[in-house]
């Protein structure tokens, strides 16, 4: 019993964003298992179980990777037969939280009903090995760097991770290896010790020292007329903006988006921007910020995470941008104590055409779920991701096919937090929770990846609308003198000429 409980704890304490392995055989993927009793009674490891472990589990379950046990051989997998059954029957493994009714994702590692039935039957049958001649050839899993990077950076020195504790997030500043703006084809993150690395994020720190960057920093409130006017001015010719406001147009509006260069979670492959005929632009000079979330595993150890860049061989036509609003939540309203379904609702309006390719909800210990709904300029709505959230598994969802997003479309995000005693991860349901970057705080970070024209300024790609925005606040001020008679005045990015109410999404009570 002790081994069983320990195994389940370990299986749920690791993390994976993408399962990478041999091509997945989708034959038999149906709502219910279709295998008869005789077939299930004959299930054995070599013929039936081992191929499933190769496709879905060995990415993490092998020596040197994040999972605490190896499934490369019968001898190493056999002791965990009951734990495997428990994990797959309850659908805790492989980890995947997207509702299958919305969206299609190329990195979906979910087992088919037949595969679940096979793994459960193997355990029930006493975990037989079977004929060795029926076992498929071992997968030649890569060791070392997968991308053969051109440039490598590292956190300055090995970091000591204690045996016990709640985990911590450490940020390391390292000199930017690129003195000039550089296009990169792929970015690979290699933890020195994957067993204690929960996730890694790579960013270029913001240039402006004040106000300091914070994951919980408020976005521009939609009711702030001055902020709306500043955004509006950016779309106007300088002479007209000056005429309207009695002075020169602002040089640049508020910086509301966090830009992410790369993210790592156990099981995830190197980020290959070339899949979309694009590249990522790393600005030259200054420092790079490597944020590592460490989770103690019972043994004191060290980690020295490294990051490798594969350079693009030529300037691309398309740019891959990963970004998120710093916060969609109203930072002045904490989550009340005991609240089981606190809703945050906001939207991002596209000021440029784009291709949407990747999504990653991010919250903290009280995060419950997050939904992304795309609303076209003509009002059509499509939910492209509806996912439960689990802080132990920072999953990214890679769309099966890029979604073409027209200028004027809106990405509506609805998130829920559970600050009640029903949430087993909640440190203290008797206290209200404020917004911020600490794990004890909360946040709403809807990360997403888009492919755009290489000349697009990421800060002008989207406009942010937070919870509580009204359609009136989102309408261009009709009383602005001279606007209607000005020739060829472009529409302000993110500010439609008519109210566009948020889509009427159902209130979730998960």
C-alpha positions as CSV (number, residue, x, y, z in Angstrom):
1,X,0.0,0.0,0.0
2,X,2.8,2.4,0.8
3,X,4.4,1.9,-2.6
4,X,1.0,2.4,-4.3
5,X,0.4,5.7,-2.4
6,X,3.9,6.9,-3.0
7,X,3.6,6.2,-6.7
8,X,0.4,8.1,-7.1
9,X,2.0,11.1,-5.3
10,X,4.9,11.1,-7.6
11,X,2.8,10.6,-10.7
12,X,0.9,13.7,-9.9
13,X,3.8,15.9,-8.7
14,X,5.7,15.9,-11.9
15,X,4.8,18.0,-15.0
16,X,4.5,17.7,-18.7
17,X,3.4,20.1,-21.5
18,X,3.7,17.9,-24.5
19,X,4.2,14.2,-25.0
20,X,6.7,13.6,-27.8
21,X,7.3,10.1,-29.3
22,X,6.6,7.9,-32.3
23,X,3.6,8.8,-34.4
24,X,0.4,8.0,-32.6
25,X,-1.9,5.3,-33.9
26,X,-5.4,6.8,-33.7
27,X,-7.2,3.6,-34.8
28,X,-9.8,2.6,-32.2
29,X,-10.1,6.1,-30.7
30,X,-13.8,6.1,-29.7
31,X,-15.9,7.2,-26.8
32,X,-16.0,3.6,-25.3
33,X,-13.7,0.7,-25.3
34,X,-14.5,-1.9,-28.0
35,X,-12.3,-4.8,-26.8
36,X,-14.0,-8.1,-25.9
37,X,-13.4,-10.0,-22.7
38,X,-11.2,-12.7,-24.4
39,X,-8.9,-10.0,-25.8
40,X,-8.5,-8.3,-22.5
41,X,-7.8,-11.6,-20.7
42,X,-4.9,-12.2,-23.1
43,X,-3.3,-8.8,-22.6
44,X,0.4,-8.9,-21.8
45,X,3.3,-6.4,-21.6
46,X,5.3,-7.1,-24.7
47,X,2.5,-7.2,-27.2
48,X,0.0,-4.8,-25.8
49,X,1.3,-2.6,-23.0
50,X,4.8,-1.7,-24.1
51,X,3.7,0.1,-27.3
52,X,1.4,2.3,-25.3
53,X,4.1,3.2,-22.8
54,X,6.4,4.1,-25.8
55,X,3.9,6.4,-27.4
56,X,2.5,8.1,-24.3
57,X,4.7,7.7,-21.2
58,X,8.4,7.2,-21.9
59,X,8.9,10.8,-22.8
60,X,9.0,11.5,-19.1
61,X,9.3,8.0,-17.6
62,X,12.9,7.2,-18.4
63,X,16.2,7.8,-16.6
64,X,17.3,11.4,-16.4
65,X,13.8,12.8,-17.1
66,X,11.2,14.3,-14.8
67,X,9.2,11.2,-13.8
68,X,10.5,9.3,-10.8
69,X,10.2,5.8,-12.3
70,X,11.3,4.3,-15.7
71,X,9.0,2.5,-18.1
72,X,11.7,1.5,-20.6
73,X,11.6,-2.2,-19.6
74,X,9.3,-4.9,-18.2
75,X,11.4,-5.2,-15.1
76,X,11.2,-1.4,-14.4
77,X,7.5,-1.1,-15.2
78,X,6.1,-4.2,-13.6
79,X,6.3,-3.0,-9.9
80,X,4.0,0.0,-10.9
81,X,1.3,-2.0,-12.7
82,X,-1.4,-1.2,-10.1
83,X,-0.4,2.5,-9.9
84,X,-0.5,2.7,-13.7
85,X,-4.0,1.3,-13.7
86,X,-5.2,3.8,-11.0
87,X,-3.6,6.7,-12.9
88,X,-5.1,6.0,-16.3
89,X,-8.5,4.9,-15.1
90,X,-8.9,8.2,-13.2
91,X,-7.4,10.0,-16.2
92,X,-4.7,11.6,-14.0
93,X,-2.1,10.3,-16.5
94,X,-1.2,11.3,-19.1
95,X,-2.0,14.8,-17.9
96,X,-4.4,16.6,-20.1
97,X,-7.1,19.0,-19.0
98,X,-8.8,20.3,-22.2
99,X,-12.5,19.5,-22.7
100,X,-12.6,17.3,-25.8
101,X,-15.7,19.1,-27.0
102,X,-13.7,22.2,-27.9
103,X,-10.6,22.5,-30.1
104,X,-8.2,20.0,-31.6
105,X,-4.6,19.9,-30.4
106,X,-1.5,18.3,-31.9
107,X,0.1,17.6,-28.6
108,X,-2.9,15.8,-27.0
109,X,-1.5,12.8,-25.2
110,X,-4.8,11.4,-24.1
111,X,-5.2,7.6,-24.1
112,X,-8.0,6.0,-26.1
113,X,-10.7,4.0,-24.2
114,X,-9.1,0.8,-25.6
115,X,-5.6,1.8,-24.4
116,X,-7.0,2.5,-20.9
117,X,-8.8,-0.9,-20.9
118,X,-5.6,-2.6,-22.0
119,X,-3.5,-1.1,-19.2
120,X,-6.2,-1.8,-16.6
121,X,-6.5,-5.4,-17.8
122,X,-2.8,-5.9,-17.6
123,X,-2.8,-5.0,-14.0
124,X,-5.8,-7.2,-13.2
125,X,-4.2,-10.1,-15.0
126,X,-1.2,-10.1,-12.8
127,X,1.0,-8.0,-15.2
128,X,2.2,-10.8,-17.4
129,X,5.3,-10.2,-19.6
130,X,4.3,-12.2,-22.7
131,X,6.4,-13.4,-25.6
132,X,9.6,-11.4,-26.0
133,X,9.5,-11.8,-29.8
134,X,6.3,-9.7,-29.9
135,X,7.9,-6.7,-28.2
136,X,8.6,-3.7,-30.5
137,X,12.1,-2.3,-30.8
138,X,13.1,0.2,-28.1
139,X,12.7,3.9,-29.0
140,X,16.0,5.6,-29.4
141,X,15.3,8.5,-27.2
142,X,17.7,11.5,-27.7
143,X,20.3,12.4,-25.2
144,X,21.9,15.8,-24.8
145,X,20.9,18.7,-27.0
146,X,18.2,17.9,-29.5
147,X,18.6,21.0,-31.7
148,X,22.4,21.3,-31.9
149,X,22.1,24.9,-30.8
150,X,24.4,27.7,-32.2
151,X,24.3,29.7,-29.0
152,X,24.0,28.5,-25.4
153,X,23.4,30.4,-22.2
154,X,23.3,29.2,-18.6
155,X,22.2,30.4,-15.2
156,X,25.4,31.7,-13.5
157,X,26.1,28.8,-11.2
158,X,24.5,25.6,-9.9
159,X,21.6,26.4,-7.7
160,X,21.0,24.5,-4.5
161,X,17.6,22.9,-4.2
162,X,16.7,21.7,-0.7
163,X,15.3,18.3,0.0
164,X,12.0,19.6,1.4
165,X,9.9,22.7,1.1
166,X,7.0,24.2,-0.8
167,X,9.0,25.1,-3.8
168,X,10.2,28.5,-5.0
169,X,10.6,30.6,-8.1
170,X,14.0,32.0,-8.8
171,X,14.9,34.6,-11.4
172,X,18.4,34.7,-12.9
173,X,19.6,37.6,-15.1
174,X,22.3,36.5,-17.6
175,X,24.0,38.6,-20.2
176,X,22.3,38.6,-23.5
177,X,24.5,36.7,-26.0
178,X,23.1,38.7,-28.9
179,X,24.5,42.2,-29.2
180,X,22.1,43.0,-32.1
181,X,18.5,42.0,-32.8
182,X,18.6,38.3,-33.9
183,X,16.2,35.9,-35.5
184,X,16.2,32.5,-34.0
185,X,14.6,29.3,-35.5
186,X,14.2,27.4,-32.2
187,X,14.8,27.6,-28.5
188,X,15.7,24.6,-26.3
189,X,15.6,24.6,-22.5
190,X,17.7,21.9,-20.7
191,X,17.3,21.7,-17.0
192,X,20.4,20.4,-15.2
193,X,18.1,18.3,-13.0
194,X,14.7,17.8,-14.5
195,X,13.4,16.0,-11.4
196,X,13.2,19.3,-9.5
197,X,12.4,21.8,-12.3
198,X,8.7,22.5,-12.4
199,X,8.9,24.9,-15.3
200,X,11.2,27.5,-16.9
201,X,10.4,30.8,-18.6
202,X,12.8,32.9,-20.7
203,X,12.1,36.6,-21.1
204,X,13.8,39.8,-22.2
205,X,13.4,42.1,-19.2
206,X,11.5,45.3,-19.8
207,X,13.7,48.3,-20.6
208,X,11.9,50.7,-18.2
209,X,13.0,50.3,-14.6
210,X,9.8,51.9,-13.3
211,X,7.1,50.9,-12.6
212,X,8.8,47.5,-11.8
213,X,7.5,44.5,-13.8
214,X,5.1,42.2,-11.9
215,X,3.0,39.3,-13.1
216,X,0.2,40.9,-11.2
217,X,0.5,44.4,-12.5
218,X,-2.8,45.9,-13.6
219,X,-3.6,46.4,-17.2
220,X,-5.0,49.7,-18.4
221,X,-8.5,50.0,-16.9
222,X,-11.2,50.2,-19.5
223,X,-12.9,53.1,-17.6
224,X,-9.8,55.2,-17.7
225,X,-10.6,57.7,-20.4
226,X,-7.1,59.1,-20.5
227,X,-5.6,55.7,-21.2
228,X,-8.2,55.0,-23.9
229,X,-7.4,58.4,-25.5
230,X,-3.7,57.6,-25.5
231,X,-4.3,54.4,-27.3
232,X,-6.7,56.2,-29.7
233,X,-4.0,58.8,-30.4
234,X,-1.5,56.2,-31.6
235,X,-3.8,55.5,-34.6
236,X,-4.1,59.1,-35.6
237,X,-1.8,61.3,-37.8
238,X,0.4,63.4,-35.5
239,X,-1.0,66.7,-36.7
240,X,-4.6,65.6,-36.0
241,X,-3.8,64.2,-32.6
242,X,-2.1,67.4,-31.7
243,X,-5.1,69.4,-32.8
244,X,-7.5,67.3,-30.8
245,X,-5.5,67.4,-27.6
246,X,-3.7,70.7,-27.7
247,X,-0.3,69.1,-27.8
248,X,1.9,66.4,-29.5
249,X,0.7,62.8,-29.7
250,X,2.2,60.5,-27.1
251,X,5.3,58.7,-28.3
252,X,4.2,55.3,-26.9
253,X,1.1,54.0,-25.0
254,X,1.2,52.0,-21.8
255,X,3.1,48.7,-21.9
256,X,0.5,46.1,-20.9
257,X,1.8,42.8,-22.2
258,X,4.3,40.4,-20.9
259,X,6.4,38.9,-23.7
260,X,7.6,35.3,-23.4
261,X,10.5,34.0,-25.5
262,X,10.3,30.3,-24.5
263,X,8.6,28.1,-21.9
264,X,9.7,24.6,-20.7
265,X,7.8,22.0,-18.9
266,X,8.8,18.3,-18.5
267,X,8.0,16.3,-21.6
268,X,7.9,19.4,-23.9
269,X,10.0,19.4,-27.0
270,X,12.2,22.3,-28.0
271,X,10.1,25.2,-29.4
272,X,10.4,25.1,-33.2
273,X,9.1,28.3,-34.7
274,X,10.0,27.0,-38.1
275,X,6.9,24.8,-38.0
276,X,5.0,27.9,-39.0
277,X,7.6,29.3,-41.4
278,X,8.4,31.9,-38.8
279,X,11.2,32.9,-36.4
280,X,11.4,34.6,-33.0
281,X,13.1,38.0,-32.7
282,X,15.4,38.3,-29.7
283,X,16.3,42.0,-29.1
284,X,20.0,42.6,-28.7
285,X,21.9,43.9,-25.7
286,X,21.1,44.0,-22.0
287,X,20.2,40.9,-20.1
288,X,17.9,37.9,-20.5
289,X,15.8,36.7,-17.6
290,X,15.6,33.0,-16.8
291,X,12.8,32.1,-14.3
292,X,12.9,28.7,-12.8
293,X,10.3,27.1,-10.6
294,X,11.9,24.6,-8.3
295,X,10.0,21.8,-6.5
296,X,11.9,19.7,-3.9
297,X,11.7,16.0,-4.4
298,X,13.0,14.7,-1.0
299,X,16.7,14.8,-1.8
300,X,18.9,17.8,-1.6
301,X,20.3,18.5,-5.1
302,X,21.5,21.2,-7.5
303,X,20.4,22.5,-10.9
304,X,22.0,24.6,-13.5
305,X,19.5,25.1,-16.3
306,X,20.8,26.0,-19.8
307,X,19.1,27.4,-22.9
308,X,20.2,26.9,-26.5
309,X,19.3,29.0,-29.5
310,X,19.2,27.7,-33.1
311,X,19.7,30.7,-35.4
312,X,17.5,31.3,-38.4
313,X,19.5,31.0,-41.7
314,X,17.6,33.9,-43.2
315,X,15.3,36.7,-42.1
316,X,11.7,35.4,-42.0
317,X,8.6,36.8,-43.4
318,X,6.6,35.9,-40.3
319,X,7.3,36.5,-36.6
320,X,6.3,34.2,-33.8
321,X,5.2,36.1,-30.7
322,X,4.3,34.7,-27.3
323,X,2.6,37.1,-25.0
324,X,-0.1,37.6,-22.4
325,X,-1.7,40.6,-20.7
326,X,-0.1,41.2,-17.4
327,X,-3.4,40.8,-15.7
328,X,-7.0,40.6,-16.8
329,X,-8.1,40.7,-13.1
330,X,-9.2,43.8,-11.2
331,X,-6.3,44.0,-8.8
332,X,-8.3,46.2,-6.4
333,X,-10.7,43.3,-5.8
334,X,-9.2,40.3,-4.0
335,X,-10.8,36.9,-4.1
336,X,-13.0,36.6,-1.0
337,X,-12.4,33.9,1.6
338,X,-14.4,30.8,0.9
339,X,-15.3,31.8,-2.7
340,X,-15.5,28.6,-4.8
341,X,-16.1,30.1,-8.2
342,X,-14.6,33.6,-8.5
343,X,-14.9,34.7,-12.1
344,X,-12.5,36.9,-14.1
345,X,-13.6,38.0,-17.5
346,X,-11.7,40.0,-20.1
347,X,-11.0,40.3,-23.8
348,X,-8.1,40.9,-26.1
349,X,-9.0,42.7,-29.4
350,X,-6.7,42.1,-32.4
351,X,-5.5,45.3,-34.2
352,X,-3.6,43.2,-36.8
353,X,-4.3,40.0,-38.8
354,X,-2.7,37.0,-37.1
355,X,-2.5,33.2,-36.9
356,X,-3.3,31.8,-33.5
357,X,-1.2,28.6,-32.8
358,X,-0.7,28.0,-29.1
359,X,-2.5,28.7,-25.7
360,X,-1.4,28.2,-22.1
361,X,-3.6,29.2,-19.1
362,X,-1.5,30.2,-16.1
363,X,-2.8,30.8,-12.6
364,X,-1.7,29.7,-9.1
365,X,-2.9,27.3,-6.4
366,X,-6.5,28.4,-6.5
367,X,-6.8,28.3,-10.3
368,X,-9.8,26.3,-11.4
369,X,-10.4,26.7,-15.2
370,X,-9.9,29.0,-18.1
371,X,-11.8,29.3,-21.4
372,X,-10.7,31.0,-24.6
373,X,-13.4,32.0,-27.1
374,X,-12.7,33.7,-30.4
375,X,-15.3,36.2,-31.6
376,X,-15.0,37.3,-35.3
377,X,-15.8,40.9,-36.4
378,X,-19.2,39.7,-37.7
379,X,-20.1,38.2,-34.3
380,X,-19.4,34.5,-34.8
381,X,-18.2,32.8,-31.7
382,X,-16.0,29.7,-31.3
383,X,-14.6,28.3,-28.1
384,X,-11.1,27.1,-29.0
385,X,-10.0,25.9,-25.5
386,X,-11.9,25.0,-22.3
387,X,-9.5,23.6,-19.8
388,X,-9.4,22.8,-16.2
389,X,-6.3,24.1,-14.4
390,X,-3.9,22.2,-12.2
391,X,-0.9,24.1,-10.8
392,X,1.3,21.0,-10.8
393,X,0.9,20.6,-14.6
394,X,1.6,23.8,-16.6
395,X,0.2,22.6,-19.9
396,X,0.5,24.3,-23.2
397,X,-2.1,23.5,-25.9
398,X,-0.8,23.5,-29.5
399,X,-3.6,23.9,-32.0
400,X,-3.8,21.1,-34.6
401,X,-4.0,23.8,-37.3
402,X,-3.3,27.5,-37.0
403,X,-6.5,29.6,-36.7
404,X,-6.5,32.7,-39.0
405,X,-7.6,35.7,-36.9
406,X,-8.9,38.8,-38.7
407,X,-8.2,42.3,-37.5
408,X,-11.1,43.3,-35.2
409,X,-11.6,39.8,-33.8
410,X,-11.6,39.4,-30.1
411,X,-10.2,36.6,-27.8
412,X,-12.5,36.5,-24.8
413,X,-11.0,34.9,-21.7
414,X,-13.0,33.7,-18.7
415,X,-11.2,32.2,-15.7
416,X,-12.4,30.9,-12.4
417,X,-10.6,30.5,-9.0
418,X,-11.6,28.3,-6.1
419,X,-10.7,29.8,-2.7
420,X,-12.8,27.5,-0.7
421,X,-12.1,24.4,1.5
422,X,-13.1,22.2,-1.5
423,X,-9.8,23.1,-3.2
424,X,-7.2,20.6,-1.8
425,X,-4.4,22.9,-3.0
426,X,-5.7,25.9,-1.2
427,X,-3.3,26.9,1.6
428,X,-5.9,28.8,3.7
429,X,-9.6,29.1,2.6
430,X,-10.3,31.5,5.5
431,X,-8.2,34.3,3.9
432,X,-8.9,36.5,1.0
433,X,-6.4,36.3,-1.8
434,X,-4.7,39.3,-3.5
435,X,-3.2,39.5,-7.0
436,X,0.5,39.2,-7.5
437,X,3.5,37.2,-8.6
438,X,4.0,35.1,-5.5
439,X,2.6,31.6,-5.4
440,X,0.5,32.6,-2.4
441,X,-1.1,35.4,-4.5
442,X,-3.2,34.7,-7.6
443,X,-3.1,35.8,-11.3
444,X,-4.8,35.3,-14.6
445,X,-2.3,35.0,-17.4
446,X,-3.8,33.7,-20.7
447,X,-0.5,33.1,-22.6
448,X,-0.9,32.6,-26.3
449,X,1.3,32.3,-29.3
450,X,0.6,34.0,-32.6
451,X,2.3,34.2,-36.0
452,X,2.2,37.7,-37.5
453,X,4.0,39.8,-40.1
454,X,7.6,40.3,-39.1
455,X,7.2,44.1,-38.8
456,X,4.3,44.0,-36.3
457,X,4.9,45.6,-33.0
458,X,3.7,43.1,-30.4
459,X,2.6,45.9,-28.1
460,X,0.2,47.2,-30.8
461,X,-1.1,43.8,-31.7
462,X,-3.9,43.8,-29.1
463,X,-5.9,46.0,-26.9
464,X,-6.9,44.8,-23.4
465,X,-10.4,45.0,-21.9
466,X,-10.7,43.8,-18.3
467,X,-13.6,42.5,-16.1
468,X,-16.3,45.1,-15.8
469,X,-15.8,46.9,-19.1
470,X,-19.0,48.2,-20.5
471,X,-19.8,48.6,-24.2
472,X,-20.1,52.3,-23.6
473,X,-16.6,52.5,-22.4
474,X,-15.5,50.7,-25.5
475,X,-17.0,53.1,-28.0
476,X,-15.0,55.9,-29.7
477,X,-15.9,59.3,-28.2
478,X,-18.3,60.8,-30.8
479,X,-17.7,64.3,-29.4
480,X,-14.1,64.5,-30.4
481,X,-14.0,67.7,-32.6
482,X,-12.9,67.3,-36.1
483,X,-12.9,63.5,-36.2
484,X,-15.8,63.0,-38.6
485,X,-14.5,65.4,-41.1
486,X,-10.9,64.3,-41.0
487,X,-10.0,62.4,-44.2
488,X,-8.5,58.8,-44.1
489,X,-8.3,58.6,-40.3
490,X,-7.6,54.9,-39.5
491,X,-9.6,53.2,-36.8
492,X,-7.9,53.2,-33.4
493,X,-6.6,49.7,-32.6
494,X,-8.9,47.8,-30.4
495,X,-11.5,50.6,-30.3
496,X,-14.5,49.8,-32.6
497,X,-16.8,52.4,-33.8
498,X,-19.8,50.7,-32.3
499,X,-20.3,48.8,-29.1
500,X,-19.4,45.1,-29.2
501,X,-20.7,43.3,-26.1
502,X,-18.9,40.3,-24.7
503,X,-20.3,37.0,-25.9
504,X,-22.8,35.4,-23.6
505,X,-20.8,32.4,-22.4
506,X,-22.3,30.1,-19.9
507,X,-21.4,30.6,-16.2
508,X,-19.4,27.6,-15.1
509,X,-19.8,25.8,-11.8
510,X,-17.2,23.2,-12.1
